[in-house]
Amino acid sequence: MLEARPNPNAGPGGEALFCDVAWLGPRSASAVLVVLSGTHGIECFCGSGVQLGLLQSGLAAARPAGSAVMLVHALNPYGFAWQRRVTEENVDLNRNFLDHAAGHPDNPGYRALHPLLCPTEWNDAVIAETEAALEGYARENGMAALRKAVSGGQYSHADGISFGGTRDTWAKSNLEAVLDAYLGAAESVGLIDVHTGLGPHGFGDRLLPFLPDDPAAVLAREWFAGDCTDQPAGAHMTVTDLHGVSPPAIRDRIDAPVFVGTALEYGTIPMPEVRLAMRADNWLHHHGQLDSPKGRAIKAQIRAAFYPETVAWKTQVWERAEETVGTLFRGLAG
């Protein structure tokens, strides 16, 4: 079964945009593996590869008897089409999964750093000056403080990076509708949300955005024999420092008795270079010209930051995804 869910916006060539849902197996299945791609739009190049690998390798077809696989492709189709991490609302979707009516977490570190992170000019001199100032902030306050300020999620600057939004995005509401429509009967759910850009090159970290004693984290450590973590390699912070991430919200939405969810995060290039690519792309879409030599260079920069196009990297991605899916299948089979 395949469903295409239209996004109200258009791609850079005026093309229609869709989030696709593929369901393999009985609709009444009580055990379901869910694989998401494109939460951060440009990371969908990797996520799409994982989803295609599941189909083409036969691994999805070899799922446990009576179970199902749901693939949600291009959860953030706007970001994928425009080669951005963010949605059409300039929102980091993985900071948008919270109750906006209840208020938003404060991030004073981001407020202090916003002028450095998002300058109105972008050239070599500005880049050198602002990068040096960010490094100075880390020396004075610690690398963990810098990472939390930059990546933890902020709700004060709609034109900034890591903006979590002040209302539900289309992508969040669409995913909630998909969960309601497809997973109402699910009693056991395994979730993989594919991400790139954090950690050592080619390594797939199984991140658990749950408190250590949360049942979802306890069960995940059992299923993965401890090969999972809430502390991304080299991140100087825990995943629980991030606001509004999707796996806990998905777990709460479907309310399945058995739930194991992981963000499968693949490293690409060093974190300072990833941050620089994000900053450049933010400047481009707020102050620059896409159809210019600088605009095209920035688009190549951010693509390289989140999708290393080498056979060796892609091989590592697939091997870790295959292993992760196999583990979840065994857990779902009981």
Buried (B, 14 or more C-beta within 10 A) or exposed (E): EEBEBEBEBBBEEEEEBBBBBBBBBEEEBBBBBBBBBBBBBBBBBBBBBBBBBBBEBEBBEEBBEEBBBBBBBBBBBBBBBBBBBBBBBBBBBBBBBBEBEEEBEEBEBBBEBBEBBBBEEBEEEBBEEBBEBBEEBBEEBEBBBBBBBBBBBBBBBEEBBBBBBBEBBBBBEBBBEBBEEBBEBBBBBBBBBBBBBBBEBBBBBBBBBBEEEBEBBBBBBEBBEEEBBBBBEBBBBBBBBBBBBBBBBBBEBBEBEBBBBBBBBBBBBEBEBBBBBBBBBBBBBEEBEBEEEBBEEBBEBBBBBBBBEEEEBBEBBBEBBBBBBEBBBEBBEE
